[in-house]
């Protein structure tokens, strides 16, 4: 791996994203904690910095082109992108009764936010001939096991998996690896109680961020093992 890569994690002030930041910093990456709420991002960064980690909070709304552009102008190079921002595990909806305005809002973050971030950082990765893009997906987005719901969340994660394949195809042979990762059902504010430890879910994501240069690309993984699409 290149010396001191810079990693940007979206939606990183809490839950899986926050723990991914901590683990990446533990692996000696410089980590940017992306958060829509600057105060919450700063609080997370301060706590990690007290532990001696190289972290910085950055204001970022993945649905706002101006926010992405402003961050890009400020940062320059990003070597590792973790598209972690995600919303609305809509178990209260069904495909037939779903509020489509709500589903569109879910897609804005879960798919188009990740897509916009990839467009912002992938050209630089390609020029430098090195990079990692990790799309935090879900088993709910696996077509092989998909049922009735949660409809908006499941459809958005299936689309995110498609984006992973498309990006990996375009970036093949450039040194940029693009993969989807399902962290599993994790006990977080969105996941609820009863899931696995957040540390274990985050480790699944960090595995993909730390892949060697001959590692896989265009895959869907949980805990380092392939998941059926």
Beta strands, then each sheet from edge to edge (+ up, - down):
strand 1: 6-9
strand 2: 30-35
strand 3: 55-59
strand 4: 80-83
strand 5: 131-137
strand 6: 176-182
strand 7: 220-222
strand 8: 225-226
sheet 1: 3+ 2+ 1+ 4+ 5+ 6+ 7+ 8-
end
